[in-house]
Amino acid sequence: MRGKAIFVGLSLLVVLTGCWDRKELDRVSLVTGLALEISEDDAFSLTIEAINASELNDQMSEGMTPTITYELQGLTMAELLKKMNMGITRELNFSHTRTLIVDEKVAKEGLSKFLHFLEKGGQFRNDFQIIVARGVKATDIITTTYPIEKVPSMKMYEQFTTIEENWGGYPQSALTDFVFALTSPGRHPVAAAVTIRGDPSKGHNVDDNRELDLNALIEYDGMAMFHKDRLVGFLSVEETRNYMWTQDLDQTTATAPCGELGYFALQVYNSHTKVTANYEKGVPNFTVRIIIEGDIHDNQCADGLDEISTYEKYQKLMKEQLEEKVKSTITLVQEKYGVDVFGFGEHLSKQQYKKFKELKDNWDEEFKRAKINVDATVYIRRDGMRTKSFIEQVDE
């Protein structure tokens, strides 16, 4: 009996491995952002952004920089990341990495060779955002400070989350989304784009955060479009929101003219997009059906919001505005860039697989000549303001 008890006890010890792989916090540096560029000798330059944890605590802060950056040049991501301790004392931990900022030149040459290591390795989570630095250096992005959110990569991550929740004009560009689109025969990848408003050279100093008007500010600047893994062009912020309507945008604020000099705004709280695909007379045909519900949140015209005719008028105006804007962005991408970033090929594959199988090897050419219609249905449920606008009363 005693032997059996000893055997059971020893067996339990096997599963009690303890914290064999633990790392003390004072022995690791949390990396929150990466910046990838091409150096002068055509090698690759990787800059890491690591948290200086003591500066994030108001009681321990000594007024120093909240992040530390370090740059190395090399030929592969694996080489660069393993060599970082040439200048960084602590072991690097990438579990909290939020952004990968890539230079335009790197993006134009292709991202697959870098993303393969990041996607395959176990050091990184697959939800970090891939972002293209538009018109500025990638290293300037992760070294531009901000007084409210002291870590640049965390600032961008929170900024994009807020944009997505409040305005809806942000394209999801996490590693998983990018790789999924990259391996899909009916869609090309997209990524968010950022730039710096002001002088990038003046954003590296924490003393700049004491200025009322910041000398440098990271701004969301639309969407980067890729052909496979190579950058081909950008959409503006407004065009990106038009693109998002085709991706089943959830909520946003939409504006349409209600008179010669005035506009009204609709707070959209429910939206659904459905794409129907067909192949007729040798041409791909698609219809993008958008249904939205919302409340009037702003009105610059003197129309009475207590009259049914006003709601009917505004529904028609918003429908026309939405159809025109979404259609114009689709046409722009078809004619200027010729890459199906909308996923129309995916819809054709799901609805007419045999036909898409015949076309998939030459899908971009088919996309360029596809006939795409946009049909919007708008429901204005109520007035989110006063029933009788003071503008209406003034005009009386």
C-alpha positions in Angstrom: 0.0 0.0 0.0 2.8 2.3 0.9 4.6 1.5 -2.4 1.5 2.4 -4.3 1.2 5.7 -2.6 4.8 6.5 -3.4 4.2 5.6 -7.0 1.2 7.8 -7.3 3.1 10.7 -5.7 6.0 10.3 -8.1 3.6 10.2 -11.0 2.0 13.5 -10.0 5.4 15.1 -9.8 5.9 14.4 -13.5 3.1 16.9 -14.4 4.2 19.5 -11.9 6.8 21.0 -14.1 6.6 24.4 -12.5 7.6 27.6 -14.3 10.5 26.0 -16.2 10.3 28.6 -19.0 9.6 31.7 -16.9 11.3 34.9 -17.6 11.7 37.6 -14.9 10.3 40.9 -16.0 13.6 42.7 -15.2 15.3 40.3 -17.7 13.2 40.9 -20.8 12.2 43.9 -23.0 8.7 44.0 -24.5 8.8 44.8 -28.2 5.7 46.7 -29.3 6.6 47.7 -32.8 8.9 46.9 -35.8 9.9 49.2 -38.7 11.3 47.7 -41.9 13.3 49.7 -44.5 15.9 49.2 -47.2 19.3 50.4 -46.3 21.7 52.2 -48.7 23.5 48.9 -49.7 20.2 47.2 -50.5 20.3 45.2 -47.3 17.3 45.4 -45.0 17.1 47.6 -41.9 15.0 46.6 -39.0 14.2 48.9 -36.1 12.6 47.6 -32.9 10.6 49.7 -30.5 10.9 48.4 -26.9 9.0 49.7 -23.9 10.9 51.5 -21.2 8.5 50.3 -18.5 9.6 52.7 -15.7 8.7 55.7 -17.8 5.1 54.5 -18.2 4.6 54.7 -14.4 4.0 58.3 -13.3 5.5 57.6 -9.8 8.7 56.2 -11.2 9.1 58.3 -14.3 12.2 60.4 -14.5 11.2 62.3 -17.7 13.1 60.0 -20.0 11.8 58.5 -23.3 9.0 55.9 -22.8 10.4 53.7 -25.5 13.8 52.6 -26.8 14.6 52.0 -30.4 17.5 50.0 -31.9 18.3 49.5 -35.6 20.3 46.7 -37.3 21.0 45.8 -40.9 20.9 42.3 -42.3 19.5 40.0 -45.0 16.8 38.1 -43.3 14.3 38.7 -40.5 15.6 35.8 -38.5 19.1 37.1 -38.6 18.1 40.6 -37.6 16.0 39.6 -34.7 18.6 37.2 -33.3 21.3 39.9 -33.5 19.4 42.6 -31.7 21.2 41.9 -28.4 24.3 43.4 -30.0 22.9 46.7 -28.6 20.0 45.6 -26.3 20.9 44.1 -23.0 17.7 42.2 -22.2 16.1 39.3 -24.0 13.4 40.5 -26.5 9.8 39.4 -26.1 7.5 39.8 -29.1 4.2 38.7 -27.5 3.0 42.3 -27.2 4.0 43.4 -30.7 1.2 45.6 -32.1 2.5 47.0 -35.4 4.9 46.2 -38.3 5.6 49.5 -40.2 7.0 48.9 -43.7 8.6 51.5 -45.9 7.0 52.1 -49.3 10.1 50.8 -51.1 10.1 47.6 -49.1 6.3 47.2 -49.8 6.9 47.6 -53.5 9.6 44.9 -53.6 7.4 42.4 -51.8 6.6 41.4 -48.2 6.3 37.6 -48.4 9.9 36.9 -47.5 9.5 38.9 -44.2 6.0 37.7 -43.3 6.9 34.1 -43.8 9.2 34.2 -40.7 6.7 36.2 -38.6 3.8 34.0 -39.5 5.6 30.7 -39.1 7.6 31.5 -35.9 6.2 31.1 -32.5 7.5 34.3 -31.1 4.8 36.6 -32.6 1.1 36.7 -32.2 -0.7 36.8 -35.5 -2.9 39.8 -34.7 -0.4 42.6 -35.1 -1.2 45.2 -37.8 0.7 45.6 -41.0 1.0 49.3 -41.8 2.6 51.1 -44.7 4.5 54.4 -44.0 3.2 56.7 -46.7 5.6 59.5 -47.8 7.7 59.2 -44.6 10.3 56.8 -43.2 9.1 53.8 -41.3 11.5 54.6 -38.4 10.0 58.1 -38.1 6.6 56.5 -37.4 7.7 54.4 -34.4 9.9 57.2 -33.0 7.2 60.0 -33.1 6.0 60.6 -29.5 2.5 61.5 -28.4 1.6 63.0 -24.9 -1.5 60.9 -24.2 -0.3 57.4 -25.4 3.4 57.4 -24.9 4.2 54.3 -26.9 3.9 55.1 -30.7 2.9 51.6 -31.7 0.2 51.4 -28.9 -1.0 54.9 -30.0 -1.5 53.6 -33.5 -3.2 50.4 -32.4 -5.6 52.3 -30.2 -6.2 54.9 -32.8 -7.2 52.3 -35.4 -9.4 50.5 -33.0 -11.3 53.8 -32.3 -11.5 54.6 -36.0 -13.0 51.2 -36.7 -15.6 51.5 -33.9 -16.6 55.1 -34.5 -16.2 55.8 -38.2 -15.7 52.4 -39.7 -13.2 53.5 -42.4 -10.3 51.3 -41.3 -9.3 48.2 -43.2 -8.3 45.3 -41.0 -4.7 44.5 -41.9 -3.6 42.0 -39.3 -1.1 39.4 -40.3 -3.8 36.7 -40.6 -5.9 39.0 -42.9 -3.0 39.8 -45.1 -1.8 36.2 -45.5 -5.4 35.0 -46.1 -5.8 37.5 -48.9 -2.4 36.7 -50.2 -3.2 33.0 -50.6 -6.7 33.6 -52.0 -7.1 33.4 -55.9 -10.0 36.0 -55.8 -8.6 38.8 -53.6 -5.5 40.9 -53.2 -4.2 42.1 -49.8 -4.7 45.6 -48.3 -3.1 47.4 -45.4 -3.6 50.6 -43.5 -1.4 53.6 -44.4 -0.1 56.3 -42.0 1.9 59.5 -42.5 3.2 62.2 -40.3 1.6 65.7 -40.2 4.3 68.2 -39.5 8.1 67.8 -39.4 9.1 64.2 -38.7 12.4 65.3 -37.4 10.7 67.2 -34.5 8.7 64.3 -33.2 11.5 62.3 -31.6 11.9 64.4 -28.5 9.6 64.0 -25.5 9.9 67.8 -24.9 7.8 68.3 -28.0 4.9 66.8 -26.1 4.8 69.9 -23.9 3.8 72.0 -27.0 0.1 72.8 -27.4 0.3 72.3 -31.1 2.4 69.2 -31.7 5.2 69.6 -34.2 4.7 66.0 -35.5 1.6 63.8 -35.4 1.0 60.3 -36.7 -2.1 60.3 -38.8 -4.1 57.6 -40.5 -3.8 58.2 -44.3 -6.0 55.7 -46.1 -5.3 52.3 -47.5 -2.4 50.6 -49.3 -3.3 48.1 -52.1 -1.2 45.2 -53.2 -0.8 42.9 -56.2 0.0 39.7 -54.4 2.6 40.9 -51.9 3.7 44.1 -53.8 2.4 47.6 -53.2 0.7 49.1 -56.3 -1.0 52.2 -54.9 -3.1 53.9 -52.3 -6.7 55.0 -51.6 -7.5 58.2 -49.8 -9.2 58.1 -46.4 -12.6 58.8 -48.0 -12.0 56.3 -50.7 -11.1 53.7 -48.1 -14.4 54.2 -46.3 -16.1 53.7 -49.7 -14.1 50.4 -50.0 -15.3 49.4 -46.5 -18.9 49.6 -47.6 -18.3 46.7 -49.9 -16.8 44.7 -47.0 -19.9 44.7 -44.9 -19.2 47.9 -42.9 -20.9 47.8 -39.5 -21.3 51.4 -38.4 -20.3 54.8 -39.5 -21.4 58.4 -40.2 -22.5 59.2 -43.7 -23.0 62.7 -45.2 -25.1 63.7 -48.2 -26.2 67.1 -49.7 -29.7 68.2 -48.8 -29.7 71.5 -50.6 -27.4 73.9 -52.6 -25.4 74.9 -49.5 -26.3 72.4 -46.9 -25.7 68.8 -45.9 -27.2 66.2 -43.5 -25.4 63.5 -41.6 -26.7 60.0 -40.9 -25.4 58.0 -37.9 -25.4 54.5 -39.3 -25.9 51.9 -36.5 -26.7 48.9 -38.7 -25.4 48.0 -42.1 -25.3 44.9 -44.2 -23.7 44.3 -47.6 -24.4 41.4 -49.9 -22.6 40.7 -53.2 -24.3 38.6 -55.9 -22.1 37.3 -58.7 -22.9 36.0 -62.2 -21.1 35.4 -65.5 -23.2 36.5 -68.5 -22.2 36.9 -72.2 -18.5 36.4 -71.4 -18.4 39.2 -68.8 -18.4 38.9 -64.9 -21.4 40.7 -63.4 -21.6 41.8 -59.8 -24.3 43.6 -57.8 -23.3 45.1 -54.4 -26.4 45.5 -52.3 -26.0 47.8 -49.3 -28.7 48.1 -46.7 -28.2 50.7 -43.9 -30.3 52.0 -41.0 -29.6 55.1 -39.0 -30.6 58.3 -37.3 -30.2 61.9 -38.5 -27.5 63.4 -36.3 -26.9 66.7 -38.2 -28.9 68.8 -40.6 -27.9 72.1 -42.2 -31.1 72.4 -44.3 -34.4 73.9 -43.3 -36.4 70.8 -44.0 -38.9 69.9 -41.3 -37.9 66.7 -39.5 -41.4 66.1 -38.3 -42.6 65.4 -41.8 -42.6 62.0 -43.5 -41.7 63.6 -46.9 -38.4 64.9 -45.4 -37.4 61.4 -44.4 -38.3 60.0 -47.8 -36.4 62.8 -49.5 -33.3 62.2 -47.3 -33.4 58.5 -47.8 -33.3 59.0 -51.6 -30.5 61.6 -51.4 -28.4 59.3 -49.2 -29.1 56.3 -51.5 -27.8 58.3 -54.5 -24.8 59.6 -52.7 -23.8 56.2 -51.4 -24.2 54.5 -54.7 -22.2 57.2 -56.5 -19.3 57.2 -54.1 -18.9 53.4 -53.8 -19.2 52.9 -57.6 -16.6 55.6 -58.2 -14.1 54.0 -55.9 -14.6 50.6 -57.5 -14.2 52.1 -61.0 -11.0 53.9 -59.9 -9.5 50.6 -58.7 -10.6 48.8 -61.8 -9.2 51.3 -64.3 -6.1 52.6 -62.5 -4.8 49.7 -60.5 -6.5 46.6 -61.9 -6.3 44.6 -58.7 -9.3 43.0 -57.0 -8.9 44.1 -53.4 -12.7 43.9 -52.9 -12.8 40.1 -53.1 -15.2 39.9 -56.1 -13.4 36.9 -57.2 -14.1 35.2 -53.9 -17.8 35.9 -54.4 -17.8 34.4 -57.9 -15.8 31.4 -56.6 -18.5 30.7 -53.9 -21.5 31.3 -56.2 -20.2 29.9 -59.5 -17.1 27.8 -58.7 -16.8 26.0 -62.0 -16.7 29.3 -63.9 -14.3 30.9 -61.5 -12.0 27.9 -61.8 -11.7 28.6 -65.5 -11.0 32.3 -64.9 -8.8 32.4 -61.7 -5.4 32.3 -63.4 -6.3 35.5 -65.3 -8.7 37.0 -62.7 -7.2 40.5 -62.6 -7.9 41.0 -66.3 -11.5 39.7 -65.8 -11.9 42.1 -62.9 -10.9 45.1 -65.0 -13.7 44.5 -67.4 -16.3 43.3 -64.9 -19.6 45.1 -64.8 -20.3 46.1 -61.2 -23.5 47.8 -60.0 -24.1 49.3 -56.6 -27.7 49.2 -55.1 -28.2 50.9 -51.8 -31.3 50.9 -49.6 -31.5 53.5 -46.8 -33.8 53.5 -43.8 -33.8 56.6 -41.6 -35.6 55.5 -38.4 -35.7 58.7 -36.4 -34.3 62.1 -35.8 -31.4 62.0 -33.4 -31.8 65.8 -32.7 -34.6 68.1 -32.0 -37.8 67.4 -34.0 -37.9 71.0 -35.2 -34.5 72.4 -36.1 -33.7 76.1 -35.2 -32.5 76.5 -38.8 -36.0 75.8 -40.0 -37.3 78.4 -37.5 -34.8 81.0 -38.6 -35.7 80.5 -42.3 -39.3 81.0 -41.5 
